[in-house]
Amino acid sequence: MKRDEIYMEIEGMFGLVPSFLKTIPDGTLELEWALMKKVQFEDGAIPMKYRELIGVGISAATKCRYCSLFHTEMARLAGATEAEIEEAVHYAKSTAGWSAYLNGMQVDYDQFKAEILKACEFVRAKGEAKAA
């Protein structure tokens, strides 16, 4: 596909060709656009709203204002509420905080893994007993 054909497709999707897409070289534009469509906009195993909420959380944790704006607005387009967006950010904050703590304290990974798996096994068994 030629650049002008790709631009027409992008404009048909967004009503404009965002300037950041215009910076992509000719040799990779078609590949980048195809990848962006596949990953960002096509249906997948995870519904679009939840994928975008994941993106909101990741962009909050990586502190990327471009990604934060993009994923927040895409999440809203996909039907996410303000409460869901706030929860995704709060979850990212919690996860990043625990990651910093566990890594900083150099908690033994094998012990951590064994305890998490044991706790999950306990919760599953508890749920199965309740269902029976």
A tleap script that builds the chain and sets N, CA, C and O, in Angstrom:
source leaprc.protein.ff14SB
mol = sequence {
  NMET LYS ARG ASP GLU ILE TYR MET GLU ILE
  GLU GLY MET PHE GLY LEU VAL PRO SER PHE
  LEU LYS THR ILE PRO ASP GLY THR LEU GLU
  LEU GLU TRP ALA LEU MET LYS LYS VAL GLN
  PHE GLU ASP GLY ALA ILE PRO MET LYS TYR
  ARG GLU LEU ILE GLY VAL GLY ILE SER ALA
  ALA THR LYS CYS ARG TYR CYS SER LEU PHE
  HIE THR GLU MET ALA ARG LEU ALA GLY ALA
  THR GLU ALA GLU ILE GLU GLU ALA VAL HIE
  TYR ALA LYS SER THR ALA GLY TRP SER ALA
  TYR LEU ASN GLY MET GLN VAL ASP TYR ASP
  GLN PHE LYS ALA GLU ILE LEU LYS ALA CYS
  GLU PHE VAL ARG ALA LYS GLY GLU ALA LYS
  ALA CALA
}
set mol.1.N position { 0.838 -1.189 0.000 }
set mol.1.CA position { 0.000 0.000 0.000 }
set mol.1.C position { 0.880 1.249 0.000 }
set mol.1.O position { 1.923 1.286 0.654 }
set mol.2.N position { 0.463 2.230 -0.714 }
set mol.2.CA position { 1.199 3.491 -0.761 }
set mol.2.C position { 0.748 4.392 0.389 }
set mol.2.O position { -0.346 4.229 0.928 }
set mol.3.N position { 1.607 5.344 0.756 }
set mol.3.CA position { 1.343 6.260 1.869 }
set mol.3.C position { -0.026 6.937 1.735 }
set mol.3.O position { -0.769 7.014 2.714 }
set mol.4.N position { -0.368 7.424 0.542 }
set mol.4.CA position { -1.648 8.129 0.384 }
set mol.4.C position { -2.840 7.192 0.590 }
set mol.4.O position { -3.883 7.626 1.079 }
set mol.5.N position { -2.701 5.920 0.224 }
set mol.5.CA position { -3.779 4.943 0.460 }
set mol.5.C position { -3.929 4.659 1.956 }
set mol.5.O position { -5.045 4.539 2.463 }
set mol.6.N position { -2.806 4.553 2.652 }
set mol.6.CA position { -2.839 4.322 4.096 }
set mol.6.C position { -3.445 5.531 4.792 }
set mol.6.O position { -4.255 5.387 5.708 }
set mol.7.N position { -3.049 6.726 4.353 }
set mol.7.CA position { -3.612 7.950 4.932 }
set mol.7.C position { -5.124 8.008 4.732 }
set mol.7.O position { -5.855 8.429 5.629 }
set mol.8.N position { -5.593 7.589 3.561 }
set mol.8.CA position { -7.038 7.577 3.304 }
set mol.8.C position { -7.745 6.642 4.277 }
set mol.8.O position { -8.817 6.962 4.790 }
set mol.9.N position { -7.137 5.482 4.526 }
set mol.9.CA position { -7.714 4.521 5.460 }
set mol.9.C position { -7.731 5.093 6.883 }
set mol.9.O position { -8.723 4.964 7.602 }
set mol.10.N position { -6.635 5.717 7.272 }
set mol.10.CA position { -6.547 6.315 8.606 }
set mol.10.C position { -7.577 7.428 8.752 }
set mol.10.O position { -8.269 7.511 9.767 }
set mol.11.N position { -7.677 8.276 7.748 }
set mol.11.CA position { -8.640 9.382 7.791 }
set mol.11.C position { -10.071 8.862 7.831 }
set mol.11.O position { -10.933 9.451 8.484 }
set mol.12.N position { -10.323 7.759 7.133 }
set mol.12.CA position { -11.656 7.160 7.185 }
set mol.12.C position { -12.000 6.649 8.572 }
set mol.12.O position { -13.169 6.612 8.955 }
set mol.13.N position { -10.985 6.255 9.322 }
set mol.13.CA position { -11.195 5.740 10.666 }
set mol.13.C position { -11.288 6.847 11.702 }
set mol.13.O position { -12.105 6.764 12.619 }
set mol.14.N position { -10.453 7.898 11.572 }
set mol.14.CA position { -10.353 8.936 12.598 }
set mol.14.C position { -10.852 10.314 12.177 }
set mol.14.O position { -11.019 11.197 13.019 }
set mol.15.N position { -11.088 10.504 10.888 }
set mol.15.CA position { -11.488 11.832 10.424 }
set mol.15.C position { -10.293 12.738 10.161 }
set mol.15.O position { -10.461 13.875 9.719 }
set mol.16.N position { -9.093 12.243 10.428 }
set mol.16.CA position { -7.851 12.966 10.181 }
set mol.16.C position { -6.693 11.979 10.258 }
set mol.16.O position { -6.857 10.846 10.713 }
set mol.17.N position { -5.539 12.417 9.815 }
set mol.17.CA position { -4.332 11.611 9.963 }
set mol.17.C position { -3.510 12.269 11.073 }
set mol.17.O position { -2.917 13.327 10.862 }
set mol.18.N position { -3.474 11.644 12.259 }
set mol.18.CA position { -2.720 12.250 13.356 }
set mol.18.C position { -1.259 12.474 12.956 }
set mol.18.O position { -0.657 11.643 12.275 }
set mol.19.N position { -0.708 13.593 13.383 }
set mol.19.CA position { 0.650 13.965 12.970 }
set mol.19.C position { 1.698 12.943 13.390 }
set mol.19.O position { 2.704 12.781 12.699 }
set mol.20.N position { 1.487 12.247 14.509 }
set mol.20.CA position { 2.485 11.261 14.918 }
set mol.20.C position { 2.587 10.121 13.909 }
set mol.20.O position { 3.651 9.520 13.762 }
set mol.21.N position { 1.491 9.818 13.213 }
set mol.21.CA position { 1.547 8.772 12.192 }
set mol.21.C position { 2.260 9.267 10.939 }
set mol.21.O position { 2.794 8.468 10.170 }
set mol.22.N position { 2.270 10.572 10.735 }
set mol.22.CA position { 2.962 11.139 9.576 }
set mol.22.C position { 4.473 11.094 9.735 }
set mol.22.O position { 5.204 11.251 8.757 }
set mol.23.N position { 4.951 10.880 10.964 }
set mol.23.CA position { 6.400 10.825 11.189 }
set mol.23.C position { 6.995 9.458 10.862 }
set mol.23.O position { 8.216 9.315 10.786 }
set mol.24.N position { 6.143 8.457 10.670 }
set mol.24.CA position { 6.625 7.101 10.398 }
set mol.24.C position { 7.171 7.031 8.971 }
set mol.24.O position { 6.497 7.461 8.035 }
set mol.25.N position { 8.379 6.497 8.791 }
set mol.25.CA position { 8.984 6.419 7.449 }
set mol.25.C position { 8.167 5.543 6.492 }
set mol.25.O position { 7.439 4.644 6.915 }
set mol.26.N position { 8.304 5.823 5.219 }
set mol.26.CA position { 7.601 5.065 4.185 }
set mol.26.C position { 7.828 3.561 4.311 }
set mol.26.O position { 6.898 2.773 4.140 }
set mol.27.N position { 9.059 3.165 4.610 }
set mol.27.CA position { 9.406 1.749 4.664 }
set mol.27.C position { 8.700 0.961 5.753 }
set mol.27.O position { 8.614 -0.264 5.668 }
set mol.28.N position { 8.192 1.643 6.780 }
set mol.28.CA position { 7.539 0.920 7.882 }
set mol.28.C position { 6.104 1.360 8.144 }
set mol.28.O position { 5.430 0.775 8.992 }
set mol.29.N position { 5.626 2.367 7.441 }
set mol.29.CA position { 4.271 2.873 7.699 }
set mol.29.C position { 3.206 1.789 7.562 }
set mol.29.O position { 2.354 1.643 8.439 }
set mol.30.N position { 3.247 1.041 6.488 }
set mol.30.CA position { 2.235 0.008 6.260 }
set mol.30.C position { 2.262 -1.031 7.384 }
set mol.30.O position { 1.212 -1.445 7.875 }
set mol.31.N position { 3.453 -1.445 7.785 }
set mol.31.CA position { 3.584 -2.435 8.871 }
set mol.31.C position { 3.086 -1.871 10.204 }
set mol.31.O position { 2.365 -2.548 10.937 }
set mol.32.N position { 3.470 -0.641 10.513 }
set mol.32.CA position { 3.055 -0.024 11.780 }
set mol.32.C position { 1.545 0.182 11.822 }
set mol.32.O position { 0.920 -0.063 12.854 }
set mol.33.N position { 0.957 0.621 10.730 }
set mol.33.CA position { -0.480 0.836 10.687 }
set mol.33.C position { -1.227 -0.494 10.817 }
set mol.33.O position { -2.225 -0.581 11.533 }
set mol.34.N position { -0.745 -1.522 10.128 }
set mol.34.CA position { -1.375 -2.844 10.231 }
set mol.34.C position { -1.298 -3.366 11.668 }
set mol.34.O position { -2.270 -3.915 12.187 }
set mol.35.N position { -0.152 -3.193 12.299 }
set mol.35.CA position { 0.011 -3.633 13.689 }
set mol.35.C position { -0.886 -2.828 14.625 }
set mol.35.O position { -1.518 -3.392 15.518 }
set mol.36.N position { -0.941 -1.528 14.426 }
set mol.36.CA position { -1.788 -0.685 15.274 }
set mol.36.C position { -3.254 -1.098 15.158 }
set mol.36.O position { -3.952 -1.213 16.165 }
set mol.37.N position { -3.715 -1.318 13.935 }
set mol.37.CA position { -5.110 -1.751 13.741 }
set mol.37.C position { -5.359 -3.075 14.441 }
set mol.37.O position { -6.370 -3.242 15.124 }
set mol.38.N position { -4.442 -4.013 14.272 }
set mol.38.CA position { -4.601 -5.353 14.846 }
set mol.38.C position { -4.636 -5.311 16.370 }
set mol.38.O position { -5.534 -5.880 16.992 }
set mol.39.N position { -3.675 -4.647 16.957 }
set mol.39.CA position { -3.525 -4.649 18.416 }
set mol.39.C position { -4.506 -3.694 19.091 }
set mol.39.O position { -5.098 -4.035 20.115 }
set mol.40.N position { -4.682 -2.505 18.526 }
set mol.40.CA position { -5.468 -1.471 19.200 }
set mol.40.C position { -6.962 -1.495 18.865 }
set mol.40.O position { -7.776 -1.086 19.694 }
set mol.41.N position { -7.336 -1.956 17.696 }
set mol.41.CA position { -8.715 -1.736 17.273 }
set mol.41.C position { -9.515 -2.974 16.895 }
set mol.41.O position { -10.744 -2.916 16.862 }
set mol.42.N position { -8.853 -4.092 16.608 }
set mol.42.CA position { -9.603 -5.291 16.228 }
set mol.42.C position { -10.046 -6.059 17.471 }
set mol.42.O position { -9.384 -6.019 18.508 }
set mol.43.N position { -11.164 -6.751 17.353 }
set mol.43.CA position { -11.635 -7.578 18.455 }
set mol.43.C position { -10.633 -8.677 18.742 }
set mol.43.O position { -9.962 -9.181 17.841 }
set mol.44.N position { -10.543 -9.036 19.997 }
set mol.44.CA position { -9.638 -10.094 20.407 }
set mol.44.C position { -10.238 -10.845 21.582 }
set mol.44.O position { -11.425 -10.703 21.879 }
set mol.45.N position { -9.422 -11.640 22.246 }
set mol.45.CA position { -9.886 -12.428 23.391 }
set mol.45.C position { -10.335 -11.535 24.548 }
set mol.45.O position { -11.232 -11.896 25.309 }
set mol.46.N position { -9.705 -10.369 24.672 }
set mol.46.CA position { -10.082 -9.413 25.710 }
set mol.46.C position { -10.905 -8.317 25.039 }
set mol.46.O position { -10.443 -7.702 24.079 }
set mol.47.N position { -12.115 -8.065 25.530 }
set mol.47.CA position { -12.942 -7.004 24.927 }
set mol.47.C position { -12.225 -5.647 24.944 }
set mol.47.O position { -11.432 -5.361 25.841 }
set mol.48.N position { -12.515 -4.835 23.952 }
set mol.48.CA position { -11.851 -3.551 23.745 }
set mol.48.C position { -11.842 -2.687 25.014 }
set mol.48.O position { -10.807 -2.111 25.351 }
set mol.49.N position { -12.957 -2.587 25.712 }
set mol.49.CA position { -13.009 -1.745 26.906 }
set mol.49.C position { -11.970 -2.188 27.928 }
set mol.49.O position { -11.286 -1.356 28.526 }
set mol.50.N position { -11.854 -3.481 28.125 }
set mol.50.CA position { -10.914 -3.983 29.123 }
set mol.50.C position { -9.474 -3.848 28.661 }
set mol.50.O position { -8.583 -3.586 29.469 }
set mol.51.N position { -9.237 -4.024 27.361 }
set mol.51.CA position { -7.886 -3.799 26.835 }
set mol.51.C position { -7.468 -2.354 27.056 }
set mol.51.O position { -6.335 -2.080 27.451 }
set mol.52.N position { -8.389 -1.430 26.801 }
set mol.52.CA position { -8.064 -0.014 26.980 }
set mol.52.C position { -7.875 0.332 28.453 }
set mol.52.O position { -7.036 1.169 28.786 }
set mol.53.N position { -8.643 -0.303 29.338 }
set mol.53.CA position { -8.428 -0.072 30.769 }
set mol.53.C position { -7.065 -0.609 31.197 }
set mol.53.O position { -6.418 -0.021 32.064 }
set mol.54.N position { -6.623 -1.711 30.607 }
set mol.54.CA position { -5.260 -2.195 30.853 }
set mol.54.C position { -4.262 -1.134 30.378 }
set mol.54.O position { -3.289 -0.828 31.067 }
set mol.55.N position { -4.517 -0.582 29.197 }
set mol.55.CA position { -3.657 0.480 28.669 }
set mol.55.C position { -3.628 1.701 29.567 }
set mol.55.O position { -2.581 2.328 29.726 }
set mol.56.N position { -4.770 2.047 30.159 }
set mol.56.CA position { -4.824 3.173 31.107 }
set mol.56.C position { -3.899 2.889 32.284 }
set mol.56.O position { -3.123 3.750 32.697 }
set mol.57.N position { -3.989 1.673 32.820 }
set mol.57.CA position { -3.152 1.311 33.960 }
set mol.57.C position { -1.670 1.295 33.616 }
set mol.57.O position { -0.847 1.798 34.382 }
set mol.58.N position { -1.328 0.720 32.470 }
set mol.58.CA position { 0.079 0.664 32.061 }
set mol.58.C position { 0.622 2.070 31.837 }
set mol.58.O position { 1.728 2.387 32.273 }
set mol.59.N position { -0.142 2.904 31.167 }
set mol.59.CA position { 0.360 4.253 30.891 }
set mol.59.C position { 0.482 5.077 32.166 }
set mol.59.O position { 1.345 5.950 32.261 }
set mol.60.N position { -0.375 4.806 33.146 }
set mol.60.CA position { -0.234 5.489 34.434 }
set mol.60.C position { 1.059 5.046 35.113 }
set mol.60.O position { 1.797 5.872 35.649 }
set mol.61.N position { 1.334 3.738 35.088 }
set mol.61.CA position { 2.530 3.207 35.747 }
set mol.61.C position { 3.812 3.649 35.043 }
set mol.61.O position { 4.826 3.888 35.699 }
set mol.62.N position { 3.775 3.759 33.710 }
set mol.62.CA position { 4.971 4.176 32.974 }
set mol.62.C position { 5.078 5.691 32.877 }
set mol.62.O position { 6.079 6.223 32.397 }
set mol.63.N position { 4.045 6.376 33.334 }
set mol.63.CA position { 4.013 7.846 33.372 }
set mol.63.C position { 4.169 8.477 31.985 }
set mol.63.O position { 4.861 9.481 31.814 }
set mol.64.N position { 3.504 7.860 31.002 }
set mol.64.CA position { 3.531 8.395 29.636 }
set mol.64.C position { 2.248 9.183 29.382 }
set mol.64.O position { 1.171 8.598 29.267 }
set mol.65.N position { 2.358 10.486 29.296 }
set mol.65.CA position { 1.151 11.308 29.125 }
set mol.65.C position { 0.488 11.093 27.773 }
set mol.65.O position { -0.727 11.245 27.655 }
set mol.66.N position { 1.261 10.741 26.750 }
set mol.66.CA position { 0.680 10.458 25.438 }
set mol.66.C position { -0.192 9.204 25.503 }
set mol.66.O position { -1.336 9.197 25.048 }
set mol.67.N position { 0.379 8.141 26.082 }
set mol.67.CA position { -0.355 6.879 26.209 }
set mol.67.C position { -1.548 7.041 27.150 }
set mol.67.O position { -2.622 6.488 26.911 }
set mol.68.N position { -1.346 7.799 28.209 }
set mol.68.CA position { -2.421 8.016 29.168 }
set mol.68.C position { -3.617 8.688 28.492 }
set mol.68.O position { -4.758 8.258 28.665 }
set mol.69.N position { -3.351 9.734 27.729 }
set mol.69.CA position { -4.431 10.416 27.014 }
set mol.69.C position { -5.089 9.476 26.007 }
set mol.69.O position { -6.314 9.368 25.964 }
set mol.70.N position { -4.276 8.796 25.199 }
set mol.70.CA position { -4.805 7.907 24.171 }
set mol.70.C position { -5.687 6.821 24.780 }
set mol.70.O position { -6.835 6.651 24.370 }
set mol.71.N position { -5.160 6.088 25.753 }
set mol.71.CA position { -5.907 4.951 26.295 }
set mol.71.C position { -7.116 5.390 27.123 }
set mol.71.O position { -8.134 4.697 27.143 }
set mol.72.N position { -7.015 6.518 27.797 }
set mol.72.CA position { -8.175 7.016 28.542 }
set mol.72.C position { -9.309 7.365 27.582 }
set mol.72.O position { -10.462 7.005 27.822 }
set mol.73.N position { -8.989 8.055 26.512 }
set mol.73.CA position { -10.031 8.434 25.541 }
set mol.73.C position { -10.572 7.219 24.792 }
set mol.73.O position { -11.770 7.147 24.519 }
set mol.74.N position { -9.697 6.256 24.455 }
set mol.74.CA position { -10.164 5.031 23.797 }
set mol.74.C position { -11.046 4.214 24.750 }
set mol.74.O position { -12.029 3.609 24.322 }
set mol.75.N position { -10.695 4.197 26.035 }
set mol.75.CA position { -11.516 3.491 27.021 }
set mol.75.C position { -12.897 4.129 27.108 }
set mol.75.O position { -13.908 3.428 27.168 }
set mol.76.N position { -12.937 5.448 27.115 }
set mol.76.CA position { -14.238 6.144 27.137 }
set mol.76.C position { -15.049 5.802 25.888 }
set mol.76.O position { -16.247 5.536 25.978 }
set mol.77.N position { -14.392 5.809 24.716 }
set mol.77.CA position { -15.095 5.446 23.474 }
set mol.77.C position { -15.639 4.025 23.540 }
set mol.77.O position { -16.686 3.724 22.966 }
set mol.78.N position { -14.918 3.151 24.248 }
set mol.78.CA position { -15.339 1.749 24.367 }
set mol.78.C position { -16.350 1.545 25.487 }
set mol.78.O position { -16.753 0.414 25.758 }
set mol.79.N position { -16.768 2.636 26.144 }
set mol.79.CA position { -17.822 2.540 27.147 }
set mol.79.C position { -17.368 2.518 28.594 }
set mol.79.O position { -18.186 2.298 29.487 }
set mol.80.N position { -16.083 2.740 28.851 }
set mol.80.CA position { -15.609 2.742 30.237 }
set mol.80.C position { -16.142 3.962 30.980 }
set mol.80.O position { -16.222 5.060 30.429 }
set mol.81.N position { -16.499 3.748 32.219 }
set mol.81.CA position { -16.981 4.847 33.071 }
set mol.81.C position { -15.785 5.516 33.747 }
set mol.81.O position { -14.673 4.988 33.743 }
set mol.82.N position { -16.037 6.680 34.321 }
set mol.82.CA position { -14.985 7.375 35.060 }
set mol.82.C position { -14.543 6.533 36.260 }
set mol.82.O position { -13.364 6.524 36.614 }
set mol.83.N position { -15.475 5.839 36.872 }
set mol.83.CA position { -15.137 4.979 38.013 }
set mol.83.C position { -14.221 3.838 37.572 }
set mol.83.O position { -13.293 3.481 38.298 }
set mol.84.N position { -14.467 3.258 36.390 }
set mol.84.CA position { -13.612 2.176 35.879 }
set mol.84.C position { -12.217 2.693 35.549 }
set mol.84.O position { -11.220 2.020 35.812 }
set mol.85.N position { -12.153 3.893 34.970 }
set mol.85.CA position { -10.857 4.489 34.641 }
set mol.85.C position { -10.065 4.759 35.921 }
set mol.85.O position { -8.871 4.466 35.985 }
set mol.86.N position { -10.727 5.316 36.939 }
set mol.86.CA position { -10.057 5.587 38.210 }
set mol.86.C position { -9.585 4.300 38.853 }
set mol.86.O position { -8.491 4.249 39.414 }
set mol.87.N position { -10.396 3.262 38.777 }
set mol.87.CA position { -10.014 1.979 39.370 }
set mol.87.C position { -8.813 1.371 38.650 }
set mol.87.O position { -7.944 0.780 39.291 }
set mol.88.N position { -8.753 1.508 37.334 }
set mol.88.CA position { -7.602 0.998 36.570 }
set mol.88.C position { -6.328 1.722 36.998 }
set mol.88.O position { -5.279 1.096 37.151 }
set mol.89.N position { -6.415 3.040 37.191 }
set mol.89.CA position { -5.259 3.812 37.622 }
set mol.89.C position { -4.874 3.428 39.052 }
set mol.89.O position { -3.692 3.272 39.358 }
set mol.90.N position { -5.852 3.279 39.908 }
set mol.90.CA position { -5.571 2.912 41.298 }
set mol.90.C position { -4.933 1.521 41.370 }
set mol.90.O position { -4.020 1.292 42.162 }
set mol.91.N position { -5.416 0.605 40.545 }
set mol.91.CA position { -4.849 -0.748 40.498 }
set mol.91.C position { -3.397 -0.705 40.034 }
set mol.91.O position { -2.541 -1.399 40.584 }
set mol.92.N position { -3.122 0.120 39.012 }
set mol.92.CA position { -1.748 0.268 38.522 }
set mol.92.C position { -0.852 0.832 39.616 }
set mol.92.O position { 0.286 0.392 39.783 }
set mol.93.N position { -1.366 1.804 40.356 }
set mol.93.CA position { -0.610 2.396 41.465 }
set mol.93.C position { -0.277 1.339 42.505 }
set mol.93.O position { 0.857 1.264 42.978 }
set mol.94.N position { -1.250 0.534 42.856 }
set mol.94.CA position { -1.037 -0.515 43.851 }
set mol.94.C position { -0.022 -1.538 43.358 }
set mol.94.O position { 0.885 -1.926 44.095 }
set mol.95.N position { -0.176 -1.972 42.110 }
set mol.95.CA position { 0.732 -2.971 41.546 }
set mol.95.C position { 2.160 -2.437 41.472 }
set mol.95.O position { 3.105 -3.136 41.839 }
set mol.96.N position { 2.319 -1.206 41.000 }
set mol.96.CA position { 3.654 -0.615 40.903 }
set mol.96.C position { 4.282 -0.465 42.288 }
set mol.96.O position { 5.483 -0.673 42.462 }
set mol.97.N position { 3.461 -0.105 43.263 }
set mol.97.CA position { 3.962 0.052 44.627 }
set mol.97.C position { 4.448 -1.262 45.213 }
set mol.97.O position { 5.529 -1.330 45.797 }
set mol.98.N position { 3.640 -2.309 45.053 }
set mol.98.CA position { 4.048 -3.612 45.571 }
set mol.98.C position { 5.267 -4.138 44.820 }
set mol.98.O position { 6.138 -4.765 45.423 }
set mol.99.N position { 5.339 -3.895 43.537 }
set mol.99.CA position { 6.504 -4.311 42.758 }
set mol.99.C position { 7.764 -3.642 43.292 }
set mol.99.O position { 8.791 -4.296 43.472 }
set mol.100.N position { 7.684 -2.340 43.543 }
set mol.100.CA position { 8.837 -1.613 44.082 }
set mol.100.C position { 9.242 -2.183 45.436 }
set mol.100.O position { 10.428 -2.365 45.709 }
set mol.101.N position { 8.264 -2.461 46.275 }
set mol.101.CA position { 8.558 -2.975 47.614 }
set mol.101.C position { 9.192 -4.366 47.558 }
set mol.101.O position { 10.244 -4.598 48.153 }
set mol.102.N position { 8.545 -5.288 46.838 }
set mol.102.CA position { 9.045 -6.669 46.768 }
set mol.102.C position { 10.442 -6.736 46.155 }
set mol.102.O position { 11.313 -7.453 46.647 }
set mol.103.N position { 10.643 -5.980 45.073 }
set mol.103.CA position { 11.956 -5.968 44.431 }
set mol.103.C position { 12.991 -5.255 45.286 }
set mol.103.O position { 14.124 -5.718 45.413 }
set mol.104.N position { 12.604 -4.133 45.869 }
set mol.104.CA position { 13.531 -3.383 46.712 }
set mol.104.C position { 13.959 -4.153 47.950 }
set mol.104.O position { 15.106 -4.051 48.385 }
set mol.105.N position { 13.043 -4.919 48.517 }
set mol.105.CA position { 13.359 -5.720 49.700 }
set mol.105.C position { 13.987 -7.065 49.328 }
set mol.105.O position { 14.401 -7.832 50.197 }
set mol.106.N position { 14.049 -7.334 48.032 }
set mol.106.CA position { 14.622 -8.573 47.513 }
set mol.106.C position { 14.001 -9.802 48.182 }
set mol.106.O position { 14.691 -10.714 48.637 }
set mol.107.N position { 12.662 -9.780 48.218 }
set mol.107.CA position { 11.914 -10.907 48.784 }
set mol.107.C position { 12.252 -12.156 47.981 }
set mol.107.O position { 12.329 -12.102 46.754 }
set mol.108.N position { 12.450 -13.264 48.654 }
set mol.108.CA position { 12.796 -14.520 48.001 }
set mol.108.C position { 11.691 -14.920 47.023 }
set mol.108.O position { 10.558 -15.171 47.432 }
set mol.109.N position { 12.023 -14.980 45.731 }
set mol.109.CA position { 11.027 -15.257 44.696 }
set mol.109.C position { 10.421 -16.652 44.834 }
set mol.109.O position { 9.206 -16.809 44.715 }
set mol.110.N position { 11.238 -17.647 45.079 }
set mol.110.CA position { 10.716 -19.017 45.174 }
set mol.110.C position { 9.742 -19.158 46.343 }
set mol.110.O position { 8.715 -19.826 46.220 }
set mol.111.N position { 10.059 -18.541 47.460 }
set mol.111.CA position { 9.147 -18.583 48.609 }
set mol.111.C position { 7.859 -17.823 48.290 }
set mol.111.O position { 6.762 -18.289 48.597 }
set mol.112.N position { 8.004 -16.648 47.673 }
set mol.112.CA position { 6.849 -15.846 47.278 }
set mol.112.C position { 5.939 -16.659 46.358 }
set mol.112.O position { 4.726 -16.709 46.561 }
set mol.113.N position { 6.531 -17.292 45.347 }
set mol.113.CA position { 5.773 -18.094 44.379 }
set mol.113.C position { 5.048 -19.239 45.081 }
set mol.113.O position { 3.864 -19.467 44.830 }
set mol.114.N position { 5.739 -19.953 45.948 }
set mol.114.CA position { 5.132 -21.087 46.658 }
set mol.114.C position { 3.950 -20.620 47.507 }
set mol.114.O position { 2.914 -21.283 47.550 }
set mol.115.N position { 4.104 -19.487 48.176 }
set mol.115.CA position { 3.029 -18.979 49.035 }
set mol.115.C position { 1.822 -18.506 48.227 }
set mol.115.O position { 0.680 -18.743 48.620 }
set mol.116.N position { 2.071 -17.845 47.109 }
set mol.116.CA position { 0.967 -17.381 46.254 }
set mol.116.C position { 0.204 -18.583 45.702 }
set mol.116.O position { -1.027 -18.596 45.729 }
set mol.117.N position { 0.913 -19.588 45.204 }
set mol.117.CA position { 0.250 -20.782 44.660 }
set mol.117.C position { -0.534 -21.516 45.740 }
set mol.117.O position { -1.632 -22.008 45.478 }
set mol.118.N position { 0.009 -21.598 46.945 }
set mol.118.CA position { -0.679 -22.250 48.057 }
set mol.118.C position { -1.946 -21.480 48.429 }
set mol.118.O position { -2.990 -22.083 48.675 }
set mol.119.N position { -1.858 -20.162 48.471 }
set mol.119.CA position { -3.022 -19.335 48.791 }
set mol.119.C position { -4.108 -19.497 47.723 }
set mol.119.O position { -5.290 -19.589 48.054 }
set mol.120.N position { -3.719 -19.533 46.453 }
set mol.120.CA position { -4.692 -19.719 45.363 }
set mol.120.C position { -5.351 -21.087 45.448 }
set mol.120.O position { -6.553 -21.221 45.219 }
set mol.121.N position { -4.570 -22.088 45.772 }
set mol.121.CA position { -5.111 -23.437 45.938 }
set mol.121.C position { -6.143 -23.461 47.069 }
set mol.121.O position { -7.201 -24.075 46.935 }
set mol.122.N position { -5.839 -22.804 48.158 }
set mol.122.CA position { -6.754 -22.723 49.295 }
set mol.122.C position { -8.065 -22.044 48.899 }
set mol.122.O position { -9.147 -22.535 49.221 }
set mol.123.N position { -7.962 -20.920 48.203 }
set mol.123.CA position { -9.158 -20.164 47.783 }
set mol.123.C position { -9.994 -20.993 46.820 }
set mol.123.O position { -11.220 -21.016 46.933 }
set mol.124.N position { -9.343 -21.686 45.858 }
set mol.124.CA position { -10.088 -22.544 44.924 }
set mol.124.C position { -10.839 -23.637 45.667 }
set mol.124.O position { -12.021 -23.868 45.415 }
set mol.125.N position { -10.152 -24.309 46.582 }
set mol.125.CA position { -10.765 -25.391 47.353 }
set mol.125.C position { -11.935 -24.869 48.183 }
set mol.125.O position { -12.965 -25.533 48.291 }
set mol.126.N position { -11.785 -23.726 48.746 }
set mol.126.CA position { -12.839 -23.091 49.534 }
set mol.126.C position { -14.070 -22.817 48.653 }
set mol.126.O position { -15.206 -23.046 49.070 }
set mol.127.N position { -13.824 -22.321 47.426 }
set mol.127.CA position { -14.898 -22.035 46.489 }
set mol.127.C position { -15.597 -23.308 46.025 }
set mol.127.O position { -16.819 -23.334 45.884 }
set mol.128.N position { -14.828 -24.349 45.791 }
set mol.128.CA position { -15.397 -25.623 45.354 }
set mol.128.C position { -16.231 -26.240 46.469 }
set mol.128.O position { -17.275 -26.836 46.206 }
set mol.129.N position { -15.781 -26.101 47.704 }
set mol.129.CA position { -16.537 -26.640 48.848 }
set mol.129.C position { -17.841 -25.879 49.019 }
set mol.129.O position { -18.870 -26.463 49.360 }
set mol.130.N position { -17.795 -24.580 48.781 }
set mol.130.CA position { -18.986 -23.743 48.903 }
set mol.130.C position { -19.995 -24.085 47.820 }
set mol.130.O position { -21.200 -24.074 48.073 }
set mol.131.N position { -19.514 -24.393 46.599 }
set mol.131.CA position { -20.396 -24.711 45.460 }
set mol.131.C position { -21.027 -26.089 45.597 }
set mol.131.O position { -22.086 -26.351 45.026 }
set mol.132.N position { -20.391 -26.953 46.338 }
set mol.132.CA position { -20.889 -28.348 46.451 }
set mol.132.C position { -22.061 -28.473 47.397 }
set mol.132.O position { -22.583 -29.571 47.592 }
savepdb mol mol.pdb
quit
